[in-house]
Amino acid sequence: MKKNDILMIHGTNYKKMTKELLAAAGLAEMIGDQSKRVALKPNLVTAKHPSQGATTHSELLAGTVEYLRDNGFQNVVIMEGSWVGDRTGEAFRAAGYDRVCRMYDVPFIDLQKDSWKEYEAKGMRIKLCDQAAAVDFMINMPVLKGHCQTTVTCALKNNKGVIPNSEKRRFHTLGLHKPIAHLNTIARNDFILVDNICGDLDFEEGGNPVVMNRILGFLDPVLCDAFVCDCMGYSLKDVPYITMAEKLGIGSTDTAHANVIALNSPTEADSKFTMTGRVKRLASYAAPKDACSACYGSLIYALDRLNEAGKLRKGLPPVAIGQGYKGQEGEIGVGQCTSCFAKSLKGCPPKAADMAAFLAENWK
């Protein structure tokens, strides 16, 4: 796998999908020596089930541990420190990680209870938990989701979990963006396995999940988060820590020249829509017919961007989306399945940013 590769797999058998993606990435060869200490770092921000859109699904951890064990890696741990105000142990049980640890006999390290040291992080002094600093290979397992303060959160911000609570509080006093960028000069990002199953629309703590049923793989955390902006319809200027991290030499924001490797294609059978609150209101502007999760989820993000711009109003024709529109004519649609419509945006699926721009110009 190369630094500008983006691996993508769709479906609802999350453990199986995880193992297939890691095999395609060549993760075992990437790690090398089987005696290395390999850590899985999920997102356990709060004590909620992953279906709420806040935390990494336990099936991704199970699939990763199985893959590692199948390839001879026994020195595997799971580590995380939830956000200030929540106990990591409670989040650990709510997400079902206790069952994973019992099933595979994998230790869990609560980084809220860990010791720490301070490091030079390219112009900032930052505290890093000792257990996180000691691993040989770190698999960063963030949830692709919105965030009320930083707009989006994924690979770069997920590493806040490897610093002590006192440092998390300090990050907030510093405005989050600069310290998050500098943190990633000392926090490991050896491989990034992104839970893009049902991340929340705009809150880190969940409540409005957007179903995508997709898992992504990256080597570059900056490319990862730049791609997240494309997926959610934001520009890089909306999330300053991404370009800050690029300037610090952590990675590249060049998604235009990224190599997207789709390991399968999204299908209507992968669709599992759980709509609450704001997501349900946004979906009222769409007319789905056998729509796959990845395409429908992208449309929800695009509609949210249009809503923020004040461009959603009663009387707009519903946006057609889904395989049920193949060969049919209509007014306006997104995705290649609506190619026969008077106005249609190509792509399978199109990015939310492209959907938002297309609808802003053509949806009257």
RAUR-V617234 format. One line per field, one symbol per residue. phi: phi as a letter, one per 40 degrees, with the letter a starting at -180 (. if undefined). Layout:
BEGIN
phi->???
END
This chain:
BEGIN
phi->.ccccbcabbibcccccccccccccgcdcccgdccccbbbbcbbdacbcdccgbbcccccccccccccccbgcbcbbbbabccchbcdcccdcccgcccccccbfbcbbcccbccabcbcbfhbcbcbccccccccabbcbcbcacacbbgbaacccccccbbcddccccdcccggccccccdccbccbcabbccbcacccabccghbcbcbfabbbabbccddcccdddccgbbcccbdccccccccgcibccccbcbcbccabcbccccbbbbbfccccccccbbcafcccccccccccccccccccgbbacgcccccahcccdgcbacaabgccbcccdbabchacccdcccccccccbcb
END
